Amino acid sequence: MITGPATKITNLGALKIAMGWKRFLLYIAFVMLFALVSGSIPYRSIIRSMRVCP
C-alpha cells in the first residue's frame, strides 16, 4: 500500500464527503484532542520519574 501526504489528504477528503462537514469537524477535533492527551500523559510521567530529589 502506498502511504504519504497525498494519500492522507485523499482519505480525509473521502471522510469529509461521507460524514458531512459537521461530523467531519467533530472527528478531526476528537482525533487532535485524543492525540494531545494521550501523547502528553506518558511524557509527564517520564519527566517526573527522572527528577532527582535533593
NORMOUR-V727713 format. One record per backbone hydrogen bond with DSSP energy under -1.0 kcal/mol. CO is the residue of the C=O (numbers start at 1). NH is the residue of the N-H. Records with the same first field share a line. If there is no record, write none. Layout:
# NORMOUR-V727713
CO: NH / NH
This chain:
# NORMOUR-V727713
4: 8
5: 9
6: 10
7: 11
8: 12
9: 13
10: 14
11: 15
12: 16
13: 17
14: 18
15: 19
16: 20
20: 24
21: 25
22: 26
23: 27
24: 28
25: 29
26: 30
27: 31
28: 32
29: 33
30: 34
31: 35
32: 36
33: 37
34: 38
35: 39
36: 40
37: 41
40: 44
41: 45
42: 46
43: 47
44: 48
45: 49
46: 50
